């Protein structure tokens, strides 16, 4: 009887430890982040690792890859066309970044002033950014046309001889730079304009009471306080210019005499025309290292001119 009673006595169940509020929040955050993390792993990090491996092989995209080690990279630096494409990209980036920084800053200052039609002007300057680059390139091809182009027409009105803008290697790359500045200046000016509108007005009032002129206020107040926005524009403009492709492909196809071929364009030719995926992957990683290195340099140098107070 005693044995039956002891068998009927159930052992007390151990209570499951309750999750703390921090653990609940961590699980909820993980649930929200998991879809984006999976997308990043599948569509970004995964292909990047795959291209890094392919860069050490010979592969046409269909057959079995052949491991060649660093042969793609050694051939790359001995490739005269790649060196030309690299030089073109560096020159394009230098000209574009300088011109678009100046243009977008001046444009933002104008759009921030009390002038009539500011809203319309902002809208008009933003249109090129949302317009398809291929369509824009086709239109500018006709603007630059030697015989029927609008640009040469206006130059001849002031007795300046027209140029073969896209057929002369002295002008072709710079002509593409001007197109890119026109397209991106409106977008970058909106970023700088947002920073300008956050500058406290009382700083200007105090400067005026101290006898400062407009140039002194621009140099001592405006530019330092919008320097974080200028730094952001510098980084994204540099990154986009190193990846230039569409206008060169549509307007010049890399000519004349490879004077407008870019690194991304050469990557496309090697990967999708010659089906040399290993060589194209090596080009992509060289480009990545260049952009990453310049970004790190700019990030370190920002302390010299970016106001972070």
C-alpha positions in Angstrom: 0.0 0.0 0.0 2.8 2.3 0.8 4.5 1.5 -2.4 1.3 2.4 -4.4 1.0 5.7 -2.6 4.6 6.5 -3.3 4.1 5.7 -7.0 1.1 7.9 -7.2 3.1 10.8 -5.8 4.4 12.7 -8.8 7.7 14.4 -8.8 7.4 18.2 -9.1 8.1 19.5 -12.5 11.0 21.9 -12.9 9.7 25.3 -14.0 11.1 26.5 -17.3 13.2 29.6 -17.0 11.3 32.6 -18.3 13.0 34.8 -20.9 14.0 38.2 -19.9 12.9 41.3 -21.6 16.3 41.7 -23.3 16.1 38.2 -24.6 12.6 38.8 -26.0 13.8 42.0 -27.7 16.9 40.1 -29.1 14.7 37.4 -30.5 12.3 39.9 -32.0 15.2 41.8 -33.6 16.7 38.6 -35.0 13.3 37.8 -36.5 13.1 41.1 -38.3 16.8 41.0 -39.4 16.8 37.4 -40.6 15.1 38.0 -44.0 17.4 40.8 -44.8 20.4 38.8 -43.6 19.4 35.8 -45.8 19.0 38.1 -48.8 22.4 39.6 -48.1 24.1 36.2 -47.8 22.4 34.8 -50.9 22.6 37.8 -53.3 25.6 39.8 -52.1 28.1 38.0 -49.9 27.6 34.6 -51.6 28.3 35.9 -55.1 31.2 38.0 -53.9 32.9 34.9 -52.4 32.1 32.9 -55.5 33.7 35.6 -57.8 36.8 35.6 -55.6 37.2 31.9 -56.1 36.4 32.1 -59.8 39.2 34.8 -60.1 41.7 32.0 -59.6 40.3 29.8 -62.4 39.8 29.7 -66.1 36.0 29.4 -66.7 33.7 30.2 -69.5 30.6 30.1 -67.3 29.4 26.7 -68.5 32.1 24.1 -68.4 34.3 22.9 -65.5 36.6 25.6 -64.1 40.3 25.1 -64.3 42.4 26.3 -61.4 45.2 28.6 -62.5 46.2 30.3 -59.3 47.3 34.0 -59.6 47.7 33.7 -63.4 44.7 36.0 -64.1 46.2 38.7 -61.9 49.7 38.5 -63.3 48.2 38.7 -66.8 46.0 41.5 -65.8 48.9 43.8 -64.9 50.7 42.9 -68.1 47.5 43.7 -70.1 48.0 47.1 -72.0 44.2 47.5 -72.5 43.5 47.0 -68.8 46.2 49.6 -68.0 44.6 52.0 -70.4 41.1 51.3 -68.9 42.5 51.9 -65.4 44.1 55.2 -66.5 40.9 56.3 -68.2 38.9 55.5 -65.0 41.3 57.4 -62.8 41.3 60.5 -65.0 37.5 60.3 -65.3 37.1 60.0 -61.6 39.4 62.9 -60.8 37.7 65.2 -63.3 34.2 64.1 -62.4 34.6 64.3 -58.6 36.1 67.8 -58.7 33.6 69.2 -61.1 30.5 67.6 -59.6 31.5 68.7 -56.0 31.9 72.3 -57.2 28.8 72.3 -59.3 26.5 70.6 -56.7 27.8 72.9 -53.9 27.2 76.1 -56.0 23.8 74.8 -57.1 22.8 73.9 -53.5 23.8 77.5 -52.4 21.6 79.0 -55.1 18.7 76.7 -54.4 19.0 77.6 -50.7 18.7 81.4 -51.4 15.5 83.4 -51.5 14.9 83.3 -55.2 11.6 82.9 -57.2 10.9 79.5 -58.5 13.1 77.5 -56.1 10.8 74.5 -56.0 10.6 74.4 -59.8 14.4 74.7 -60.1 14.9 71.8 -57.6 12.5 69.7 -59.5 14.1 70.4 -62.9 17.6 69.7 -61.6 16.5 66.4 -60.1 15.0 65.1 -63.3 18.3 64.0 -64.9 19.0 61.7 -62.0 15.7 59.8 -62.3 16.1 59.6 -66.1 17.4 56.3 -67.6 21.1 56.6 -68.3 20.9 54.9 -71.7 18.2 57.3 -72.8 20.3 60.3 -71.6 23.3 58.9 -73.4 21.4 58.7 -76.7 20.2 62.3 -76.4 23.7 63.6 -75.5 25.2 61.7 -78.4 23.2 64.0 -80.7 24.1 67.0 -78.7 27.8 66.2 -79.3 27.2 65.3 -83.0 29.9 66.9 -85.2 27.5 68.2 -87.9 24.1 68.3 -86.4 24.9 68.7 -82.7 23.4 71.6 -80.7 26.7 72.2 -78.9 28.7 72.9 -82.1 25.9 75.0 -83.4 26.1 77.4 -80.5 29.9 77.4 -80.6 29.8 78.4 -84.2 27.5 81.3 -83.4 30.3 82.9 -81.4 32.9 82.0 -84.0 34.4 79.1 -82.1 35.0 76.1 -84.4 33.1 72.9 -83.6 34.8 69.8 -82.3 34.4 66.1 -82.9 33.6 65.7 -79.2 33.2 61.9 -79.3 35.5 61.2 -82.2 38.6 63.0 -80.9 40.5 61.3 -78.1 41.5 64.7 -76.7 37.8 65.5 -75.9 35.9 62.2 -75.8 36.6 61.4 -72.1 35.9 65.0 -70.9 32.7 65.0 -72.9 31.5 62.0 -71.0 32.6 63.7 -67.7 30.4 66.7 -68.6 27.4 64.5 -69.2 27.9 62.7 -65.8 28.2 66.0 -64.0 25.0 67.2 -65.6 23.2 64.0 -64.5 24.5 63.8 -60.9 24.8 67.4 -59.8 21.1 67.8 -59.1 21.0 64.7 -56.8 24.1 65.7 -54.9 22.9 69.3 -54.6 19.8 68.0 -52.8 22.0 66.3 -50.2 24.0 69.4 -49.6 20.9 71.5 -49.6 19.5 69.4 -46.8 22.6 70.1 -44.8 22.4 73.8 -45.6 18.9 74.1 -44.2 20.2 72.6 -40.9 22.7 75.4 -40.3 21.4 77.6 -37.5 20.4 81.1 -38.6 21.6 82.8 -35.5 25.2 82.0 -36.5 24.8 84.1 -39.6 23.1 86.9 -37.6 26.0 86.9 -35.1 28.6 87.0 -37.9 26.8 89.9 -39.6 26.9 91.8 -36.3 30.6 91.1 -36.1 31.0 92.7 -39.6 31.6 89.4 -41.6 30.9 89.5 -45.3 29.4 86.7 -47.4 32.7 85.1 -48.3 33.8 85.0 -44.7 30.5 83.5 -43.6 30.7 80.9 -46.4 34.2 79.9 -45.4 33.8 80.1 -41.6 30.2 78.9 -41.1 28.6 77.3 -44.1 31.3 75.0 -45.4 32.4 73.7 -42.0 28.9 72.9 -40.9 28.0 71.2 -44.2 31.3 69.4 -44.5 29.8 66.0 -43.3 27.4 66.2 -46.3 30.3 67.2 -48.6 32.3 64.2 -47.3 29.3 61.9 -48.0 29.0 63.3 -51.6 32.7 62.9 -52.1 32.6 59.2 -51.2 29.5 58.2 -53.2 30.6 60.3 -56.2 34.0 58.6 -56.2 32.5 55.2 -55.9 30.0 55.8 -58.7 32.7 57.2 -61.0 34.9 54.2 -60.6 32.0 52.1 -61.8 31.1 54.2 -64.9 29.9 52.1 -67.8 26.6 53.0 -69.5 27.6 56.2 -71.2 30.9 54.9 -72.4 29.2 51.8 -73.8 26.4 53.6 -75.6 28.2 56.8 -76.8 31.7 55.7 -77.7 32.0 52.0 -77.2 35.4 52.6 -75.6 36.8 54.6 -78.6 38.5 56.4 -80.1 41.6 54.3 -79.7 40.5 53.0 -76.3 40.5 56.5 -74.9 37.2 56.1 -73.1 37.2 52.4 -72.1 36.6 52.0 -68.4 37.5 49.2 -66.0 33.9 48.1 -65.7 33.5 48.2 -69.5 36.6 46.1 -69.9 35.2 43.7 -67.2 32.0 43.4 -69.2 33.8 42.7 -72.5 36.0 40.0 -70.9 33.2 38.3 -69.0 30.2 38.5 -71.4 31.7 38.8 -74.8 34.9 36.7 -74.5 33.3 34.5 -71.7 36.4 34.6 -69.6 34.7 34.7 -66.2 37.9 34.1 -64.3 39.7 37.1 -65.9 36.6 39.3 -65.4 36.4 38.3 -61.7 40.0 39.3 -61.2 39.2 42.7 -62.8 36.3 43.1 -60.4 38.4 42.4 -57.3 41.1 44.8 -58.4 38.4 47.4 -58.8 37.0 46.6 -55.4 40.4 46.9 -53.7 40.9 50.3 -55.4 37.6 51.7 -54.3 38.0 50.2 -50.8 41.5 51.7 -50.5 40.5 55.1 -51.6 37.5 55.1 -49.2 39.8 54.2 -46.3 42.2 57.0 -47.2 39.3 59.5 -47.4 37.9 58.2 -44.1 41.3 58.8 -42.4 41.8 62.2 -44.1 38.3 63.4 -43.1 39.7 64.6 -39.8 41.6 67.3 -41.6 38.5 69.1 -43.0 35.3 67.5 -41.8 33.7 69.3 -38.9 32.3 66.7 -36.4 31.5 69.0 -33.5 
